[in-house]
């Protein structure tokens, strides 16, 4: 969301990391991929590569996404365009440069952020795209614990919340049941707040219970 991206920019700035937004870059192409619109999705990938390539050539150290659902797709650009002679090497380079926002903060000194950790118990929802797709199942918990937040116990954290890209629209009934199960697993000890790393999961998990936010917002006073 705009709030998430603004928070990410401020947090990275405090850590001495310059974040450059590329206006010409657009949708990562994941939704097209979910809907089997392969050609349209690959066209989006090519447009993003074209948009990102000048800063890459100028020495950009990483391409960062705040949504793990987009991130896991960007990490796969090299595979998606492996058979495209005009883009294969560039796509592979983009995939190599990609980092989820959590992967960036994992290697930073969080003491510089002066975070207010007195916000009650925080339940962490790790999206499938972060824990399975990017292979980082405990990364959010590690970052938040290192910063001093009180983490609430959860159960069955390996299970999908039901958002799953277009799944919540195309399979609304099943998706809704998965959502209720996920909320129950996240609410084992009545957390004051739920955090996640993907916009799709964040919107899907909203309920009358604990509010759901992107985890980076906890490091930004606004």
N, C-alpha and C positions, 0 to 999 in steps of 0.2 A: 504494500500500500504506500501512498505518498508519505504517511507518517513513518513507516518503517525505513524507507529510503532516506528521509531527512535525518532520522536518528542515526542511521548507519554512517552517513556523511559526517555528522558531528562527532561521533565516537571515533571514527578512523582519524579525523583531523586531530583530535586530542592525543592520539597515539603517534602522530607524526606521519600518517599515511595519507597521501593526496588521492582523493577519489575524483575521477573525471567522468562525467556523464557524456555519452555519445548520442546526440539527438537523432542521428540517422538509424540507430539500432532500434529494432522493434521486438515483437513477440519472438520468443526463442524457437517456436515451431513445435513445441511439445503437444499442444492441443490438436494440431493437424495430424500429428503422429498417432494420437489416441483414436482419432476418427478415421484412420486409414487413408487420409488424404496425403499420400506419400510425396507426390510431386510438389504440392503446395508447401508442404513442410520443408522440403529440401530447398525450395526457392527462398523461404524465410532464412534458412541457415546461410545460404550464399549471401543474402543481403546483409546479414549481421556480420559475416566475415569481412565483407567489403567495408562496412562501417568501422569495424574495429581494427582493420589492418594498418591504417596509417599510425595510430598510437602504438600498435605492436611494433612496427618498424622503428618507431621513435624511442623504443625502450621500455614500454609498459611492462611491469613486472608480473602482473596478474590480471585476469578478468574475473571480477567478483559478482556473484549473484546473491541477493538477500532471500530469494525463494529457492528452497532445495529442489522443488519440482522442476523449475527452470534449469537449475544447476546440473542436475543429473543428465538432462538432455544436452546441455552445452558440452558436458564432459564426453558425450558420445558423438560429437560432431565429426571427429576423425573417422569413426566407423561409418557414419551415415553417408559421408562423401568419399569414402575410400576408393570408389570406382570412378570418380570424376577427375579426369586428368588435369583440369584447370584449377581445381580446388582441393585436391586430396592433401597436398603438403601443408597448405594453409590451414585446413580444417584440423589436421593432426596437431599443428602448432597451437591453435586455439584451445583444443582439448587439454594440451599439456599445461597451458597457462591458467586454466580455470581453477578457481578456489571458491568454495562456499564461504560465506561470511564467517561462519564458526571456525573454519580451518584457518582463517586469517588471525582471529583473536586467540586461537589456541597457543600461538607462539609469541604473544605480546605480554608485556608487563601491565597487568590490569590495575595496578596500584595508582597509576597516573589518572585514573578516571574518577576517583573520589565518589564511589557509588554508595547510595543509600540502600542498605540491605534490610532495613527494618520495615519490611512490607508484608510480613507474615509468611506462611508456608507456600512454597511454589512447587506445583506439580509440572513436571517436564514431559511434554509429548514430543517424541522424536519421530518425524515423518518417515514413512517407508523409503522415500527418496534419499534421505540422509543416512539412515541406518543400514538399509539394504543396498540401495543404488550406489551410494558413495562410500559405503563401508565404514561409517562413523557412528556406531550404535550408542556410545556413551559420551560423545564429545560435548553435547550441551550440558549434561550433568557435571562434567569435569570443569567446564568454564564457570558455571554458576557457583559451584561449590568452592572453587578457588577464589572467586570474588567475595565469598562470605554469605551467600544467600542460604536460607534454610529450605532444604528440599523436602517435599512431602513424598512419602512412599507411594508407589504406583504398582499396578500388577499387569502382567501380560503386555508389556510395552512393545513387544515384537509384532503385535497385531495391527492391521490397517484400521484407520478410523472411518473408512468408507468414502472419503472424498475422492481420491484416486483420479484426478483429472476430470474427465467428462463422465465418470461413472456415477457421480452423485446426481447427474441429470438424466442419464440414460437408464439407470437402474435405481431409481429413487427409493423404492421400498426396501431393497436389500441394503442400500447405502445408509438409509435411516436407521436400520437395525444395528448395523456396524457402528454407527455414530453413538447410539445409546450404550452399546457395550463399551466403547472406548471411553465415554464420559464416566461410566461406572468404574472402570479400571483406573481412571485418573483421579477419582474422588474417594479413594479408599479411606483417606484421613481428612476429608473436608478441607482441601487446600483453599487458600485465599485468592490464588491466582493460578491460571494455567498458561504455560508458554509453549510455543512451537516455533518451527523454522520454515514454515511454508504457508503462503497466503491461502492456498486452497484449503488446507487443514484448519487454518485459523478461522476462516469464515464458516466452514462446515461445523466446527465444534462449538460455535456460539450457542449459549443456552441461558436459562434464567439463573443458573448456578454461578460458579466462579467465572469471572471474566477471562477471556482468552486473548493474549497479546503475542506479538512477535518478541522473542527473547532479547533482541538487541535493544529494545525500548527500555529494558531494565537498567541499562548502562547509560541512559541519556535522560537527564532531568527535564528535557524539553525546552 
